[in-house]
Amino acid sequence: MERHAWDSIIQEVKEARDFSQLRALRDRAHDVFLLHLPSEEPFEWNGGVNRLHDTIIYRTIEMTERILCEERNEQVPLPYAFLLFGSGGRVEQTLWSDQDNGLIYADPGDEKEAEQAKAFFSVLSERISANLETAGYPPCSGGVLCTNDKWRQPLSGYLAMTNEWLAEPNWENVRYLLIAADLRTIYGDRSLGESLIDSFVSYNQAHPVMYGYMLQNTLHHKVSIGIFGQLIKERYGEDAGGVDVKYGAYIPIVNGVRLLALEAGIRVTSTEGRIRLLLARGHVPDEIGHDWLDALAAALKLRSMTPFQLEEGHYTSRGKLTADLLTRERTTELKLCLRIGNELQKYVKKVVHSEIENRKKAGECW
């Protein structure tokens, strides 16, 4: 992709004056990125897409905060951070990603300040979410949004909530913990998000039995490859004959690497970054780690090749690589990706079970 054209779009986003302009710039970049997808190196292409998203989201928050403060003739009451979860937190958004976000703010000094902060950040979150939707990001269907009280709290509230999840690690609570493990601060006071992650990682390392609970969620999505190396294809509906690249290839790799990174105390959130740090710190053999990078690159590329559509003005995709797109070359690439993903899941299971047993023998688990 021509660097000059790319830098020009980013600069226009930074200088945008309204949210409709941000949407127009996103649409323009969308077409350019799709055009260059087949020829670009997957990690570079993914990095460019996410630089675009980050810049649009940052500019949206920046403008929304300024407009609200001018309307109210007041300042932001407390330091805060706007958080991205999911693919945004991992710096792996597609061209059709939705909103997965939250807001965390500093603990108020007294009850009056607490009420003021709660009211202000409630309005700010509603405005940010609405403006992000105008810019082309529909709300997360699962409710992981800054407009949801669960994901908009002071630091002490977030810490209390995650501690409750850790104390009762049932399926749903562990799902929330793994969502939180991917958080990334895109705007505001980074120390707030970092404090939350530090608490979470420290607890896990002191109580490694948690990795066993997380393993169940981590291996929930199976790789879409059969015991004889054949692709497991969709049997019914409009995607019949296609393959679920999102949940059958990409998500199993993401989930497996995330658990290994947590076990190793790694706080980077991108899957590529996690693999590279696992390699650099000697947590995984070079050959295996580089296989994972190859599989991740293929999954990112193939996931972005899945058909998309516009629904109520928003880009959406079912994450399925349809039968007509499964050329011989792509099928070979996908099978290799899935084989490595399958081996990754086996590796994660072995490592986690071994770690728990070793800690138990050393009397460190309880």
C-alpha positions as CSV (number, residue, x, y, z in Angstrom):
1,M,0.0,0.0,0.0
2,E,1.4,3.4,-0.9
3,R,2.6,5.0,2.3
4,H,1.8,8.5,1.0
5,A,-1.9,7.7,0.5
6,W,-2.1,5.9,3.8
7,D,-0.5,8.8,5.8
8,S,-2.9,11.2,4.0
9,I,-6.0,9.3,5.2
10,I,-4.6,9.1,8.8
11,Q,-3.9,12.8,8.8
12,E,-7.4,13.6,7.6
13,V,-8.8,11.5,10.4
14,K,-6.8,13.4,13.0
15,E,-8.1,16.7,11.6
16,A,-11.7,15.6,11.2
17,R,-14.3,18.1,12.5
18,D,-17.4,15.9,12.7
19,F,-18.3,12.2,13.0
20,S,-19.9,11.9,9.6
21,Q,-16.5,12.9,8.2
22,L,-14.9,10.1,10.1
23,R,-17.4,7.6,8.6
24,A,-16.6,8.9,5.1
25,L,-12.9,8.4,5.7
26,R,-13.4,5.0,7.1
27,D,-15.4,4.0,4.0
28,R,-12.7,5.3,1.8
29,A,-10.0,3.5,3.6
30,H,-12.1,0.3,3.7
31,D,-12.0,0.1,-0.1
32,V,-8.3,0.8,-0.3
33,F,-7.5,-1.9,2.2
34,L,-9.6,-4.6,0.5
35,L,-7.9,-3.8,-2.8
36,H,-4.4,-4.4,-1.3
37,L,-5.3,-7.4,1.0
38,P,-4.2,-10.2,-1.4
39,S,-0.7,-8.7,-2.0
40,E,0.2,-7.3,1.5
41,E,2.1,-9.1,4.2
42,P,-0.7,-10.1,6.7
43,F,0.9,-8.5,9.8
44,E,1.6,-5.3,8.0
45,W,-1.9,-5.2,6.6
46,N,-3.4,-5.9,9.9
47,G,-1.3,-3.2,11.5
48,G,-2.4,-0.6,9.0
49,V,-6.1,-1.5,9.5
50,N,-5.8,-1.2,13.2
51,R,-3.9,2.1,13.0
52,L,-6.9,3.4,11.1
53,H,-9.3,2.1,13.7
54,D,-7.3,3.5,16.6
55,T,-7.0,6.9,15.0
56,I,-10.7,7.1,14.3
57,I,-11.7,5.9,17.8
58,Y,-9.2,8.3,19.5
59,R,-10.5,11.2,17.5
60,T,-14.1,10.3,18.3
61,I,-13.4,10.3,22.0
62,E,-11.3,13.5,21.8
63,M,-14.0,15.4,20.0
64,T,-16.8,14.0,22.2
65,E,-15.0,14.9,25.4
66,R,-14.3,18.4,24.2
67,I,-17.9,19.0,23.0
68,L,-19.4,17.7,26.3
69,C,-17.1,19.9,28.4
70,E,-17.9,23.0,26.4
71,E,-21.7,22.3,26.7
72,R,-21.4,21.9,30.4
73,N,-18.7,24.5,30.9
74,E,-16.8,22.2,33.1
75,Q,-13.7,19.9,33.1
76,V,-13.6,16.2,33.2
77,P,-14.0,15.5,37.0
78,L,-11.4,12.7,37.3
79,P,-8.7,11.0,35.3
80,Y,-10.1,8.2,33.1
81,A,-9.2,5.7,30.5
82,F,-11.2,4.4,27.5
83,L,-10.6,0.7,27.1
84,L,-10.8,-1.6,24.1
85,F,-11.6,-5.3,24.5
86,G,-11.9,-8.2,22.1
87,S,-10.2,-7.7,18.7
88,G,-9.7,-4.0,19.4
89,G,-7.8,-4.8,22.6
90,R,-5.7,-7.3,20.7
91,V,-5.0,-4.8,17.9
92,E,-6.7,-7.3,15.5
93,Q,-9.9,-5.5,14.3
94,T,-11.2,-6.4,10.9
95,L,-12.6,-3.8,8.5
96,W,-16.1,-4.6,9.9
97,S,-15.4,-4.7,13.7
98,D,-18.0,-3.5,16.1
99,Q,-17.7,-1.8,19.5
100,D,-16.1,-3.7,22.4
101,N,-15.2,-1.1,25.0
102,G,-15.3,0.1,28.5
103,L,-14.4,3.1,30.6
104,I,-12.5,3.2,33.9
105,Y,-11.9,6.3,36.1
106,A,-9.9,7.2,39.2
107,D,-11.5,6.5,42.5
108,P,-13.5,9.6,43.8
109,G,-12.4,11.2,47.1
110,D,-15.9,11.4,48.7
111,E,-19.5,10.6,48.0
112,K,-20.3,13.9,46.4
113,E,-17.4,13.5,43.9
114,A,-18.5,9.9,43.3
115,E,-22.0,11.1,42.3
116,Q,-20.6,13.8,40.0
117,A,-18.2,11.4,38.4
118,K,-20.8,8.7,37.9
119,A,-23.2,11.2,36.2
120,F,-20.5,12.7,34.0
121,F,-19.0,9.5,32.8
122,S,-22.4,8.0,32.1
123,V,-23.2,10.9,29.8
124,L,-19.8,10.8,28.2
125,S,-20.0,7.1,27.6
126,E,-23.4,7.4,25.9
127,R,-22.1,10.2,23.7
128,I,-18.9,8.3,22.7
129,S,-20.9,5.1,21.9
130,A,-23.4,7.0,19.8
131,N,-20.7,8.9,18.0
132,L,-18.7,5.7,17.3
133,E,-21.8,4.3,15.8
134,T,-22.1,7.3,13.5
135,A,-18.5,6.7,12.5
136,G,-19.4,3.1,11.6
137,Y,-19.0,1.0,14.7
138,P,-22.2,-0.8,15.8
139,P,-22.5,-1.7,19.5
140,C,-21.3,-5.1,20.7
141,S,-24.2,-7.5,20.7
142,G,-22.8,-9.1,23.9
143,G,-23.1,-5.8,25.8
144,V,-19.4,-5.2,26.4
145,L,-19.8,-1.5,26.1
146,C,-18.9,1.6,28.0
147,T,-22.6,2.3,28.3
148,N,-23.1,-0.8,30.4
149,D,-22.5,-0.2,34.2
150,K,-20.5,-3.4,34.4
151,W,-17.9,-1.9,32.0
152,R,-18.0,1.7,33.3
153,Q,-16.7,1.9,36.8
154,P,-14.0,3.5,39.0
155,L,-10.8,1.5,39.5
156,S,-12.0,0.1,42.8
157,G,-15.2,-1.1,41.2
158,Y,-13.4,-2.9,38.5
159,L,-11.0,-4.5,41.0
160,A,-13.9,-5.6,43.2
161,M,-15.7,-7.1,40.1
162,T,-12.7,-9.0,38.8
163,N,-11.9,-10.2,42.4
164,E,-15.5,-11.6,42.5
165,W,-14.9,-13.4,39.2
166,L,-11.6,-14.8,40.5
167,A,-13.2,-16.0,43.7
168,E,-16.0,-17.9,41.8
169,P,-14.4,-19.1,38.6
170,N,-17.5,-20.5,36.9
171,W,-17.8,-20.6,33.1
172,E,-19.4,-17.1,32.8
173,N,-17.0,-15.4,35.2
174,V,-14.0,-16.9,33.5
175,R,-15.4,-15.7,30.2
176,Y,-15.4,-12.2,31.6
177,L,-11.9,-12.6,33.0
178,L,-10.6,-13.6,29.6
179,I,-12.4,-10.6,28.0
180,A,-10.7,-8.4,30.6
181,A,-7.3,-10.0,29.8
182,D,-7.3,-8.4,26.4
183,L,-8.0,-4.8,27.5
184,R,-6.0,-2.0,26.0
185,T,-6.1,1.7,26.8
186,I,-6.6,3.7,23.7
187,Y,-7.3,7.1,25.3
188,G,-6.6,8.6,28.7
189,D,-4.7,7.6,31.8
190,R,-3.0,4.3,31.0
191,S,-2.1,3.6,34.6
192,L,-5.7,2.8,35.4
193,G,-5.9,0.0,32.9
194,E,-2.5,-1.2,33.8
195,S,-3.4,-1.4,37.5
196,L,-6.3,-3.6,36.7
197,I,-4.2,-6.0,34.5
198,D,-1.4,-6.1,37.1
199,S,-3.9,-7.2,39.8
200,F,-5.4,-9.8,37.5
201,V,-2.0,-11.3,36.4
202,S,-0.5,-11.2,39.9
203,Y,-3.5,-13.1,41.3
204,N,-3.3,-15.8,38.6
205,Q,0.4,-16.3,39.1
206,A,-0.1,-16.7,42.9
207,H,-3.1,-19.1,42.2
208,P,-2.1,-21.1,39.2
209,V,-5.1,-23.4,39.6
210,M,-6.9,-20.5,37.8
211,Y,-5.3,-21.6,34.6
212,G,-7.1,-24.9,34.8
213,Y,-10.5,-23.0,34.9
214,M,-9.4,-20.9,32.0
215,L,-8.3,-23.9,30.0
216,Q,-11.9,-25.1,29.7
217,N,-13.0,-21.8,28.1
218,T,-9.8,-21.6,26.1
219,L,-10.4,-24.9,24.3
220,H,-14.1,-24.4,23.9
221,H,-13.8,-23.5,20.2
222,K,-12.4,-26.5,18.3
223,V,-10.2,-26.1,15.2
224,S,-12.2,-26.8,12.0
225,I,-10.2,-29.8,10.9
226,G,-11.0,-33.5,11.1
227,I,-8.9,-36.4,12.3
228,F,-7.9,-37.2,8.7
229,G,-6.8,-33.6,8.0
230,Q,-10.0,-32.7,6.1
231,L,-11.7,-29.4,6.5
232,I,-14.9,-29.4,8.6
233,K,-17.3,-27.4,6.4
234,E,-20.6,-25.7,7.0
235,R,-23.4,-28.2,6.2
236,Y,-26.5,-26.0,5.9
237,G,-27.6,-22.5,5.0
238,E,-26.1,-19.9,2.7
239,D,-22.6,-20.7,3.9
240,A,-22.9,-24.4,3.1
241,G,-19.6,-25.8,1.8
242,G,-17.6,-23.0,3.4
243,V,-15.4,-22.9,6.5
244,D,-15.8,-20.9,9.7
245,V,-12.5,-19.1,9.7
246,K,-13.3,-16.9,12.7
247,Y,-14.3,-19.5,15.2
248,G,-12.6,-22.5,13.5
249,A,-9.2,-21.0,13.0
250,Y,-8.6,-17.5,14.3
251,I,-10.3,-17.7,17.8
252,P,-8.6,-21.1,18.8
253,I,-5.2,-19.6,18.0
254,V,-6.0,-16.3,19.9
255,N,-7.4,-18.2,22.9
256,G,-4.5,-20.6,23.2
257,V,-1.8,-18.0,22.9
258,R,-3.6,-15.7,25.4
259,L,-3.6,-18.4,28.1
260,L,0.1,-19.2,27.6
261,A,0.9,-15.4,27.8
262,L,-1.1,-15.1,31.0
263,E,0.8,-18.1,32.5
264,A,4.1,-16.5,31.5
265,G,3.1,-13.1,33.0
266,I,3.1,-11.3,29.6
267,R,1.0,-8.2,29.6
268,V,1.1,-7.4,25.8
269,T,-2.4,-7.9,24.3
270,S,-1.8,-8.5,20.6
271,T,-1.6,-12.2,19.6
272,E,1.5,-11.5,17.5
273,G,3.1,-9.6,20.3
274,R,2.4,-12.4,22.8
275,I,3.9,-15.1,20.5
276,R,7.0,-13.0,19.9
277,L,7.5,-12.4,23.7
278,L,6.9,-16.1,24.4
279,L,9.7,-16.8,21.9
280,A,12.0,-14.1,23.2
281,R,11.7,-15.2,26.8
282,G,12.2,-18.9,26.0
283,H,8.7,-20.0,26.9
284,V,8.2,-21.8,23.6
285,P,10.7,-23.5,21.2
286,D,11.6,-21.4,18.2
287,E,10.2,-23.8,15.6
288,I,6.9,-24.1,17.3
289,G,6.5,-20.4,18.0
290,H,7.3,-19.5,14.4
291,D,4.7,-22.0,13.2
292,W,2.2,-20.2,15.4
293,L,3.2,-16.9,13.8
294,D,2.6,-18.4,10.3
295,A,-0.7,-19.8,11.3
296,L,-1.8,-16.5,12.9
297,A,-0.8,-14.6,9.7
298,A,-2.9,-17.0,7.6
299,A,-5.8,-16.8,9.9
300,L,-5.8,-12.9,9.9
301,K,-5.6,-12.8,6.2
302,L,-8.3,-15.5,5.5
303,R,-10.6,-13.9,8.1
304,S,-10.4,-10.6,6.3
305,M,-11.3,-12.4,3.0
306,T,-14.6,-13.6,4.2
307,P,-17.6,-11.9,2.5
308,F,-19.1,-8.9,4.2
309,Q,-22.3,-7.0,3.8
310,L,-23.9,-3.7,4.9
311,E,-26.7,-4.0,7.4
312,E,-28.4,-0.8,8.5
313,G,-25.3,1.1,7.4
314,H,-22.8,-1.1,9.2
315,Y,-20.3,-3.5,7.8
316,T,-20.8,-7.0,9.0
317,S,-19.5,-10.5,8.3
318,R,-20.4,-14.0,9.4
319,G,-16.7,-14.9,9.5
320,K,-17.2,-17.8,7.0
321,L,-14.9,-18.4,4.0
322,T,-17.5,-19.4,1.4
323,A,-17.2,-22.4,-0.9
324,D,-16.4,-20.3,-4.0
325,L,-13.4,-18.7,-2.2
326,L,-11.9,-22.1,-1.2
327,T,-9.5,-22.3,-4.1
328,R,-6.8,-25.0,-4.1
329,E,-4.2,-22.5,-2.9
330,R,-6.4,-21.2,-0.1
331,T,-7.5,-24.6,0.9
332,T,-3.8,-25.7,1.3
333,E,-3.1,-22.5,3.3
334,L,-6.1,-23.0,5.5
335,K,-5.3,-26.7,6.2
336,L,-1.8,-25.8,7.3
337,C,-3.1,-23.1,9.5
338,L,-5.7,-25.5,11.1
339,R,-3.1,-28.2,11.6
340,I,-0.9,-25.8,13.5
341,G,-3.9,-24.5,15.4
342,N,-4.8,-28.0,16.4
343,E,-1.2,-28.7,17.6
344,L,-1.3,-25.4,19.5
345,Q,-4.4,-26.5,21.5
346,K,-2.7,-29.7,22.4
347,Y,0.4,-27.8,23.5
348,V,-1.6,-25.4,25.6
349,K,-3.4,-28.3,27.4
350,K,-0.1,-30.1,28.1
351,V,1.6,-26.9,29.4
352,V,-1.2,-25.9,31.7
353,H,-1.7,-29.3,33.2
354,S,2.0,-29.6,33.8
355,E,2.2,-26.2,35.4
356,I,-0.7,-26.9,37.8
357,E,0.8,-30.3,38.8
358,N,4.2,-28.8,39.4
359,R,2.8,-26.0,41.5
360,K,0.7,-28.5,43.5
361,K,3.7,-30.6,44.2
362,A,5.5,-27.5,45.4
363,G,2.6,-26.6,47.6
364,E,2.0,-23.3,45.7
365,C,-1.5,-23.7,44.4
366,W,-3.6,-23.0,47.4
